[in-house]
């Protein structure tokens, strides 16, 4: 069965539409909001894709240090290891700024505009 992991704040209408079509949804959390299962504890095959807004994987300035890349890698390590695509929602006009903020974008991390999200999710189901 197809399953979408989602970070808090993801469009509930989209998630409800997917659910009505028989696609499961699983709340997942970054390491500081506790919204669902910690994203870095996902198992292989547990979800097909993870979606959420960019700010959900970027800690506040206080938490950002020279270790930012390491923090981000630790948060997203499981997605990378298991080949789980991560779709980060950002307005299209800010895509380049988002990529710059993330640094060396990992191959499984994709910046998507809100209007592209549903189509992008479906490519991984």
DSSP file (Angstrom, degrees, kcal/mol; ACC not computed):
  #  RESIDUE AA STRUCTURE BP1 BP2  ACC     N-H-->O    O-->H-N    N-H-->O    O-->H-N    TCO  KAPPA ALPHA  PHI   PSI    X-CA   Y-CA   Z-CA
    1    1 A X              0   0    0      0, 0.0     2,-0.2     0, 0.0    22,-0.1   0.000 360.0 360.0 360.0 141.6    0.0    0.0    0.0
    2    2 A X        -     0   0    0     20,-0.2    22,-2.3   123,-0.1     2,-0.4  -0.505 360.0-173.6 -75.0 142.1    1.2    3.5   -0.8
    3    3 A X  E     -a   24   0A   0     20,-0.2    45,-3.2    -2,-0.2    46,-0.9  -0.996  13.9-155.7-143.4 135.1    2.0    5.8    2.2
    4    4 A X  E     -ab  25  49A   0     20,-2.7    22,-2.6    -2,-0.4     2,-0.4  -0.942   9.3-150.7-110.7 123.4    2.9    9.4    2.5
    5    5 A X  E     -ab  26  50A   0     44,-2.9    46,-2.5    -2,-0.5     2,-0.4  -0.763  22.0-169.0 -87.0 137.9    4.8   10.7    5.5
    6    6 A X  E     -ab  27  51A   0     20,-2.4    22,-2.7    -2,-0.4     2,-0.2  -0.989  18.7-135.6-136.6 140.7    4.0   14.4    6.2
    7    7 A X  E >   -a   28   0A   0     44,-2.7     3,-1.6    -2,-0.4    22,-0.1  -0.575  50.2 -77.2 -84.8 153.1    5.4   17.1    8.4
    8    8 A X  T 3  S+     0   0    0     20,-0.5    45,-0.4     1,-0.2    -1,-0.1  -0.157 116.9  33.6 -51.4 138.2    3.0   19.2   10.4
    9    9 A X  T 3  S+     0   0    0      1,-0.3    -1,-0.2    43,-0.1     3,-0.1   0.276  77.5 144.8  98.2  -9.6    1.3   21.9    8.4
   10   10 A X  S <  S-     0   0    0     -3,-1.6    -1,-0.3     1,-0.2     5,-0.1  -0.369  70.4 -79.4 -62.6 142.0    1.0   20.0    5.2
   11   11 A X     >  -     0   0    0      1,-0.2     4,-2.2    -3,-0.1     5,-0.2  -0.170  40.4-157.2 -48.1 111.8   -2.2   20.8    3.4
   12   12 A X  H  > S+     0   0    0      1,-0.2     4,-2.5     2,-0.2     5,-0.2   0.808  90.8  57.1 -66.5 -28.8   -5.0   18.8    5.1
   13   13 A X  H  > S+     0   0    0      2,-0.2     4,-2.2     1,-0.2    -1,-0.2   0.916 108.4  46.6 -67.1 -41.7   -7.2   18.9    2.1
   14   14 A X  H  > S+     0   0    0      2,-0.2     4,-2.4     1,-0.2    -2,-0.2   0.938 113.6  48.3 -63.1 -46.8   -4.5   17.2    0.0
   15   15 A X  H  X S+     0   0    0     -4,-2.2     4,-2.3     1,-0.2    -2,-0.2   0.895 112.0  49.7 -62.2 -39.8   -3.9   14.6    2.7
   16   16 A X  H  X S+     0   0    0     -4,-2.5     4,-2.5     2,-0.2    -1,-0.2   0.883 109.2  52.0 -66.0 -38.5   -7.6   13.9    3.0
   17   17 A X  H  X S+     0   0    0     -4,-2.2     4,-1.2     2,-0.2    -2,-0.2   0.926 110.6  47.7 -62.8 -44.5   -7.9   13.6   -0.8
   18   18 A X  H  <>S+     0   0    0     -4,-2.4     5,-2.5     1,-0.2     3,-0.4   0.919 111.8  50.8 -61.8 -42.9   -5.1   11.0   -0.8
   19   19 A X  H ><5S+     0   0    0     -4,-2.3     3,-2.0     1,-0.2    -2,-0.2   0.909 105.8  54.7 -61.3 -43.0   -6.7    9.2    2.1
   20   20 A X  H 3<5S+     0   0    0     -4,-2.5    -1,-0.2     1,-0.3    -2,-0.2   0.788 105.5  54.7 -61.9 -26.5  -10.0    9.0    0.3
   21   21 A X  T 3<5S-     0   0    0     -4,-1.2    -1,-0.3    -3,-0.4    -2,-0.2   0.375 127.7 -99.4 -87.3   4.0   -8.2    7.4   -2.7
   22   22 A X  T < 5S+     0   0    0     -3,-2.0     2,-0.5     1,-0.3    -3,-0.2   0.586  79.9 135.4  91.4  10.3   -6.8    4.7   -0.4
   23   23 A X      < -     0   0    0     -5,-2.5    -1,-0.3    -6,-0.2   -20,-0.2  -0.825  50.4-133.0 -93.9 125.9   -3.3    6.2    0.1
   24   24 A X  E     -a    3   0A   0    -22,-2.3   -20,-2.7    -2,-0.5     2,-0.4  -0.412  15.0-153.0 -76.4 152.7   -2.2    6.1    3.8
   25   25 A X  E     -a    4   0A   0    -22,-0.2     2,-0.4    -2,-0.1   -20,-0.2  -0.972   7.0-167.8-125.6 144.6   -0.7    9.1    5.5
   26   26 A X  E     -a    5   0A   0    -22,-2.6   -20,-2.4    -2,-0.4     2,-0.3  -0.984  21.0-129.8-133.2 120.1    1.7    9.0    8.5
   27   27 A X  E     -a    6   0A   0     -2,-0.4    10,-2.0   -22,-0.2     2,-0.3  -0.521  30.0-173.4 -69.5 133.4    2.6   12.1   10.5
   28   28 A X  E     -ac   7  37A   0    -22,-2.7   -20,-0.5     8,-0.3     2,-0.3  -0.901   7.4-146.0-125.7 157.6    6.3   12.5   10.9
   29   29 A X  E     - c   0  38A   0      8,-2.5    10,-3.2    -2,-0.3    11,-0.3  -0.888  11.8-131.4-125.8 149.6    8.3   15.0   13.0
   30   30 A X     >  -     0   0    0     -2,-0.3     4,-0.6     8,-0.2     6,-0.2  -0.183  52.5 -90.9 -75.3-171.9   11.5   16.9   12.9
   31   31 A X  T  4 S+     0   0    0      1,-0.2     7,-0.1     2,-0.1    26,-0.1   0.507 118.9  43.0 -86.2  -1.0   13.5   16.6   16.1
   32   32 A X  T  4 S+     0   0    0      1,-0.0    -1,-0.2     0, 0.0    -3,-0.0   0.572 107.5  48.6-122.0  -9.7   12.0   19.6   17.8
   33   33 A X  T  4 S-     0   0    0     -3,-0.2    -2,-0.1    23,-0.1    -4,-0.0   0.677  77.0-147.9-107.8 -16.4    8.2   19.7   17.3
   34   34 A X     <  +     0   0    0     -4,-0.6    -5,-0.1     1,-0.1    -3,-0.1   0.788  43.9 146.5  61.0  30.4    7.2   16.1   18.2
   35   35 A X        -     0   0    0     -5,-0.1     2,-0.2    -7,-0.1    -6,-0.1   0.804  69.1 -35.6 -69.7 -30.6    4.3   16.1   15.6
   36   36 A X  S    S-     0   0    0     -6,-0.2    -8,-0.3   -10,-0.1     2,-0.2  -0.740 105.0 -12.4-162.9-153.0    4.6   12.4   14.8
   37   37 A X  E    S-c   28   0A   0    -10,-2.0    -8,-2.5    -2,-0.2     5,-0.1  -0.475  81.8-100.0 -64.4 130.9    7.1    9.6   14.3
   38   38 A X  E >   -c   29   0A   0    -10,-0.2     3,-2.4    -2,-0.2    -8,-0.2  -0.308  25.5-134.3 -56.1 130.7   10.6   11.2   14.1
   39   39 A X  G >  S+     0   0    0    -10,-3.2     3,-1.3     1,-0.3    -1,-0.2   0.820 104.4  60.3 -58.3 -32.2   11.6   11.4   10.5
   40   40 A X  G 3  S+     0   0    0    -11,-0.3    -1,-0.3     1,-0.2    -2,-0.1   0.353 100.6  57.0 -81.6   9.4   15.1   10.0   11.4
   41   41 A X  G <  S+     0   0    0     -3,-2.4    -1,-0.2     2,-0.1    -2,-0.2   0.220  74.2 127.9-118.5  12.4   13.4    6.8   12.7
   42   42 A X    <   -     0   0    0     -3,-1.3     2,-0.2    -4,-0.1    40,-0.1  -0.444  51.7-136.5 -67.7 141.2   11.6    5.9    9.5
   43   43 A X    >   -     0   0    0     -2,-0.1     3,-2.2     1,-0.1     4,-0.4  -0.580  32.5 -78.5 -96.3 162.1   12.2    2.3    8.4
   44   44 A X  T 3  S+     0   0    0      1,-0.3    -1,-0.1    -2,-0.2    39,-0.1  -0.364 118.5   8.5 -58.6 130.0   12.8    1.0    4.9
   45   45 A X  T 3  S+     0   0    0      2,-0.3    -1,-0.3    37,-0.2     3,-0.1   0.458  93.5 116.9  78.2   1.6    9.5    0.8    3.0
   46   46 A X  S <  S+     0   0    0     -3,-2.2     2,-0.3     1,-0.2    -2,-0.1   0.872  85.1   9.6 -71.2 -35.8    7.6    2.6    5.7
   47   47 A X        -     0   0    0     -4,-0.4    -2,-0.3     1,-0.1   -43,-0.2  -0.973  58.5-145.8-138.3 154.6    6.7    5.5    3.5
   48   48 A X  S    S-     0   0    0    -45,-3.2    37,-0.7     1,-0.3     2,-0.3   0.777  85.8  -2.7 -85.7 -30.3    7.0    6.2   -0.3
   49   49 A X  E     -bd   4  85A   0    -46,-0.9   -44,-2.9    35,-0.2     2,-0.4  -0.983  60.7-139.1-159.0 151.6    7.7    9.9    0.1
   50   50 A X  E     -bd   5  86A   0     35,-2.6    37,-3.1    -2,-0.3     2,-0.3  -0.972  22.5-172.0-118.2 136.1    7.9   12.5    2.9
   51   51 A X  E     +bd   6  87A   0    -46,-2.5   -44,-2.7    -2,-0.4     2,-0.3  -0.937  18.7 127.3-127.3 150.4    6.4   16.0    2.3
   52   52 A X  E     - d   0  88A   0     35,-1.9    37,-2.5    -2,-0.3     2,-0.1  -0.931  55.5 -72.8 175.8 166.6    6.5   19.2    4.3
   53   53 A X  E >   - d   0  89A   0    -45,-0.4     3,-2.0    -2,-0.3     4,-0.3  -0.455  44.4-115.8 -75.4 148.1    7.3   22.9    4.3
   54   54 A X  G >  S+     0   0    0     35,-1.9     3,-2.1     1,-0.3     4,-0.4   0.854 111.4  62.9 -50.2 -43.6   10.9   24.0    4.1
   55   55 A X  G >  S+     0   0    0      1,-0.3     3,-0.6    34,-0.3    -1,-0.3   0.697  88.9  71.5 -62.7 -16.8   10.8   25.6    7.5
   56   56 A X  G <  S+     0   0    0     -3,-2.0    -1,-0.3     1,-0.2    -2,-0.2   0.661 104.3  38.7 -73.9 -14.8   10.2   22.3    9.2
   57   57 A X  G <  S+     0   0    0     -3,-2.1     2,-0.6    -4,-0.3    -1,-0.2   0.347 101.5  82.1-113.6   4.8   13.7   21.1    8.4
   58   58 A X  S <  S-     0   0    0     -3,-0.6     3,-0.1    -4,-0.4    -1,-0.1  -0.938  72.9-143.2-111.8 114.6   15.5   24.4    9.2
   59   59 A X        -     0   0    0     -2,-0.6     5,-0.1     1,-0.1    -2,-0.1  -0.250  33.1 -85.7 -70.0 163.5   16.2   25.1   12.9
   60   60 A X    >>  -     0   0    0      1,-0.1     4,-1.4     3,-0.1     3,-0.8  -0.189  44.7-100.6 -62.6 162.5   15.9   28.6   14.3
   61   61 A X  T 34 S+     0   0    0      1,-0.3     3,-0.3     2,-0.2    -1,-0.1   0.861 122.8  59.4 -54.9 -38.6   19.0   30.8   14.1
   62   62 A X  T 34 S+     0   0    0      1,-0.2    -1,-0.3     3,-0.0    -3,-0.0   0.882 108.9  43.7 -58.6 -37.9   19.8   30.0   17.7
   63   63 A X  T <4 S+     0   0    0     -3,-0.8     2,-0.4     2,-0.1    -1,-0.2   0.692  94.8  94.3 -82.8 -18.3   20.1   26.3   16.9
   64   64 A X     <  +     0   0    0     -4,-1.4     2,-0.2    -3,-0.3    -6,-0.0  -0.610  49.7 150.3 -79.0 130.9   22.0   26.9   13.7
   65   65 A X    >   -     0   0    0     -2,-0.4     3,-1.7     0, 0.0     4,-0.2  -0.658  69.1 -70.8-136.9-168.1   25.8   26.7   14.2
   66   66 A X  T 3  S+     0   0    0      1,-0.3     3,-0.4    -2,-0.2     4,-0.2   0.624 130.0  67.5 -65.4  -9.5   28.7   25.7   12.1
   67   67 A X  T 3>  +     0   0    0      1,-0.2     4,-2.7     2,-0.1    -1,-0.3   0.238  64.5 113.2 -93.1  12.7   27.2   22.2   12.6
   68   68 A X  H <> S+     0   0    0     -3,-1.7     4,-2.8     1,-0.2     5,-0.2   0.900  75.8  50.2 -54.0 -47.3   24.1   23.1   10.4
   69   69 A X  H  > S+     0   0    0     -3,-0.4     4,-2.6     1,-0.2    -1,-0.2   0.902 112.1  48.1 -59.3 -40.9   25.1   20.6    7.7
   70   70 A X  H  > S+     0   0    0     -3,-0.2     4,-2.6     2,-0.2    -1,-0.2   0.906 111.0  50.7 -65.9 -42.0   25.6   17.9   10.2
   71   71 A X  H  X S+     0   0    0     -4,-2.7     4,-2.3     2,-0.2    -2,-0.2   0.930 113.2  45.6 -60.3 -45.8   22.2   18.7   11.9
   72   72 A X  H  X S+     0   0    0     -4,-2.8     4,-2.3     1,-0.2    -2,-0.2   0.914 112.4  50.7 -65.4 -43.2   20.4   18.5    8.6
   73   73 A X  H  X S+     0   0    0     -4,-2.6     4,-0.9    -5,-0.2    -1,-0.2   0.912 111.1  48.9 -60.7 -42.4   22.2   15.3    7.6
   74   74 A X  H  < S+     0   0    0     -4,-2.6     3,-0.4     1,-0.2     4,-0.4   0.904 111.7  49.4 -64.0 -40.9   21.3   13.7   10.9
   75   75 A X  H  < S+     0   0    0     -4,-2.3     3,-0.3     1,-0.2    -1,-0.2   0.897 122.7  32.0 -63.3 -40.3   17.6   14.8   10.5
   76   76 A X  H  X S+     0   0    0     -4,-2.3     4,-2.1     1,-0.2    -1,-0.2   0.327  86.4 106.2-102.9   6.6   17.4   13.4    7.0
   77   77 A X  H  X S+     0   0    0     -4,-0.9     4,-3.1    -3,-0.4     5,-0.2   0.880  79.1  52.0 -56.3 -43.0   19.8   10.5    7.2
   78   78 A X  H  > S+     0   0    0     -4,-0.4     4,-2.5    -3,-0.3     6,-0.3   0.900 108.1  51.3 -64.1 -40.4   17.1    7.9    7.2
   79   79 A X  H  >>S+     0   0    0     -3,-0.2     5,-2.5    -4,-0.2     4,-0.5   0.921 113.8  45.6 -60.8 -42.0   15.5    9.3    4.1
   80   80 A X  H ><5S+     0   0    0     -4,-2.1     3,-0.9     3,-0.2    -2,-0.2   0.946 113.6  47.7 -66.3 -48.4   18.9    9.2    2.4
   81   81 A X  H 3<5S+     0   0    0     -4,-3.1    -2,-0.2     1,-0.2    -1,-0.2   0.895 119.7  38.3 -60.9 -42.4   19.7    5.7    3.5
   82   82 A X  H 3<5S-     0   0    0     -4,-2.5    -1,-0.2    -5,-0.2   -37,-0.2   0.386 110.3-117.5 -93.3   3.8   16.4    4.2    2.5
   83   83 A X  T <<5 +     0   0    0     -3,-0.9     2,-0.6    -4,-0.5    -3,-0.2   0.829  55.0 162.0  66.7  31.5   16.0    6.3   -0.7
   84   84 A X      < -     0   0    0     -5,-2.5    -1,-0.2    -6,-0.3   -35,-0.2  -0.762  37.2-129.2 -86.9 119.0   12.9    8.1    0.6
   85   85 A X  E     -d   49   0A   0    -37,-0.7   -35,-2.6    -2,-0.6     2,-0.5  -0.412  16.6-152.4 -66.5 142.1   12.2   11.2   -1.5
   86   86 A X  E     -de  50 109A   0     22,-3.1    24,-3.1   -37,-0.2     2,-0.7  -0.975   4.5-161.4-118.7 117.6   11.7   14.4    0.6
   87   87 A X  E     -de  51 110A   0    -37,-3.1   -35,-1.9    -2,-0.5     2,-0.6  -0.887   5.6-163.5-101.8 114.7    9.5   17.1   -1.0
   88   88 A X  E     -de  52 111A   0     22,-3.2    24,-2.6    -2,-0.7     2,-0.4  -0.882  15.3-135.5-103.1 122.1   10.0   20.5    0.6
   89   89 A X  E     +de  53 112A   0    -37,-2.5   -35,-1.9    -2,-0.6     2,-0.3  -0.624  38.7 148.9 -85.1 125.3    7.3   23.0   -0.2
   90   90 A X        -     0   0    0     22,-2.4     5,-0.1    -2,-0.4    24,-0.1  -0.982  54.3 -89.4-150.5 142.4    8.4   26.5   -1.0
   91   91 A X    >   -     0   0    0     -2,-0.3     3,-2.1    22,-0.2     4,-0.3  -0.273  39.7-120.5 -54.1 141.1    7.0   29.2   -3.3
   92   92 A X  G >  S+     0   0    0      1,-0.3     3,-1.5     2,-0.2     4,-0.3   0.849 111.6  59.0 -53.6 -39.0    8.3   28.8   -6.9
   93   93 A X  G 3  S+     0   0    0      1,-0.3    -1,-0.3     2,-0.1     4,-0.2   0.659 108.5  46.4 -69.1 -13.1    9.8   32.3   -6.8
   94   94 A X  G <> S+     0   0    0     -3,-2.1     4,-2.5     1,-0.1    -1,-0.3   0.267  78.0 108.3-109.5  10.0   11.9   31.3   -3.8
   95   95 A X  H <> S+     0   0    0     -3,-1.5     4,-2.3    -4,-0.3     5,-0.2   0.901  79.6  48.3 -55.3 -46.5   13.2   28.0   -5.1
   96   96 A X  H  > S+     0   0    0     -4,-0.3     4,-2.2     1,-0.2    -1,-0.2   0.896 111.6  49.8 -64.6 -39.9   16.8   29.2   -5.6
   97   97 A X  H  > S+     0   0    0      2,-0.2     4,-2.4     1,-0.2    -1,-0.2   0.893 110.1  51.5 -64.9 -38.7   17.0   30.8   -2.2
   98   98 A X  H  X S+     0   0    0     -4,-2.5     4,-2.2     2,-0.2    -2,-0.2   0.922 109.5  49.2 -63.7 -43.8   15.7   27.6   -0.6
   99   99 A X  H  X S+     0   0    0     -4,-2.3     4,-1.1     1,-0.2    -1,-0.2   0.897 111.2  50.1 -62.6 -39.6   18.3   25.5   -2.4
  100  100 A X  H  < S+     0   0    0     -4,-2.2     3,-0.4     1,-0.2    -1,-0.2   0.913 109.3  51.5 -64.9 -42.2   21.0   28.0   -1.3
  101  101 A X  H  < S+     0   0    0     -4,-2.4    -2,-0.2     1,-0.2    -1,-0.2   0.887 110.2  49.1 -61.4 -40.1   19.8   27.7    2.3
  102  102 A X  H  < S-     0   0    0     -4,-2.2    -1,-0.2     1,-0.2     2,-0.2   0.709  97.5-157.1 -73.2 -20.0   19.9   23.9    2.2
  103  103 A X     <  +     0   0    0     -4,-1.1     2,-1.4    -3,-0.4    -1,-0.2  -0.558  66.2  20.1  79.2-143.6   23.4   24.0    0.8
  104  104 A X  S    S-     0   0    0     -2,-0.2    -4,-0.1     1,-0.1    -1,-0.0  -0.442  91.4-136.5 -64.5  93.5   24.6   20.9   -1.1
  105  105 A X        -     0   0    0     -2,-1.4     2,-0.1    -6,-0.1    -1,-0.1  -0.287  12.9-124.9 -60.4 130.2   21.2   19.6   -1.9
  106  106 A X    >   -     0   0    0      1,-0.1     3,-1.7    -4,-0.1    -1,-0.1  -0.413  21.6-115.0 -71.5 151.3   20.9   15.8   -1.4
  107  107 A X  T 3  S+     0   0    0      1,-0.3    -1,-0.1    -2,-0.1    -2,-0.1   0.748 115.0  50.2 -64.2 -22.8   19.7   13.9   -4.4
  108  108 A X  T 3  S+     0   0    0    -23,-0.1   -22,-3.1   -24,-0.1     2,-0.5   0.429  92.4  90.3 -95.0   1.9   16.5   12.7   -2.6
  109  109 A X  E <   -e   86   0A   0     -3,-1.7     2,-0.4   -24,-0.2   -22,-0.2  -0.872  55.8-177.5-102.5 125.9   15.6   16.3   -1.5
  110  110 A X  E     -e   87   0A   0    -24,-3.1   -22,-3.2    -2,-0.5     2,-0.6  -0.978  22.2-141.7-127.7 133.5   13.4   18.2   -3.9
  111  111 A X  E     -e   88   0A   0     -2,-0.4     2,-0.4   -24,-0.2   -22,-0.2  -0.832  30.2-179.9 -91.2 123.4   12.1   21.8   -3.6
  112  112 A X  E     -e   89   0A   0    -24,-2.6   -22,-2.4    -2,-0.6     2,-0.2  -0.962  27.0-124.2-128.6 144.2    8.5   21.9   -4.9
  113  113 A X    >>  -     0   0    0     -2,-0.4     3,-1.9   -24,-0.2     4,-0.9  -0.517  34.1-110.6 -77.5 152.3    6.0   24.8   -5.3
  114  114 A X  G >4 S+     0   0    0      1,-0.3     3,-0.8     2,-0.2     4,-0.5   0.866 118.9  54.9 -52.6 -39.2    2.6   24.2   -3.6
  115  115 A X  G 34 S+     0   0    0      1,-0.2    -1,-0.3     2,-0.1     4,-0.2   0.652 110.0  47.4 -71.9 -13.2    0.9   24.0   -6.9
  116  116 A X  G <> S+     0   0    0     -3,-1.9     4,-2.3     2,-0.1    -1,-0.2   0.549  87.6  92.7 -96.9 -11.5    3.3   21.2   -8.0
  117  117 A X  H <X S+     0   0    0     -4,-0.9     4,-2.9    -3,-0.8     5,-0.2   0.893  81.9  47.2 -59.1 -51.8    3.0   19.1   -4.8
  118  118 A X  H  > S+     0   0    0     -4,-0.5     4,-2.3     1,-0.2    -1,-0.2   0.924 114.4  47.4 -59.7 -45.2    0.2   16.7   -5.6
  119  119 A X  H  > S+     0   0    0     -4,-0.2     4,-1.0     1,-0.2    -1,-0.2   0.899 113.3  49.2 -61.9 -40.5    1.7   15.8   -9.0
  120  120 A X  H  < S+     0   0    0     -4,-2.3     4,-0.5     1,-0.2     3,-0.5   0.903 109.4  51.4 -67.0 -41.1    5.1   15.3   -7.4
  121  121 A X  H >< S+     0   0    0     -4,-2.9     3,-1.9     1,-0.2     4,-0.3   0.940 106.8  54.8 -58.1 -46.6    3.8   13.1   -4.6
  122  122 A X  H >< S+     0   0    0     -4,-2.3     3,-1.0     1,-0.3    -1,-0.2   0.752  95.1  67.1 -63.8 -24.4    2.0   10.9   -7.1
  123  123 A X  T 3< S+     0   0    0     -4,-1.0    -1,-0.3    -3,-0.5    -2,-0.2   0.733 104.8  44.9 -67.7 -18.6    5.3   10.3   -9.0
  124  124 A X  T <         0   0    0     -3,-1.9    -1,-0.2    -4,-0.5    -2,-0.2   0.392 360.0 360.0-104.6   1.6    6.5    8.4   -6.0
  125  125 A X    <         0   0    0     -3,-1.0    -1,-0.2    -4,-0.3    -2,-0.1   0.452 360.0 360.0 -94.8 360.0    3.4    6.3   -5.3
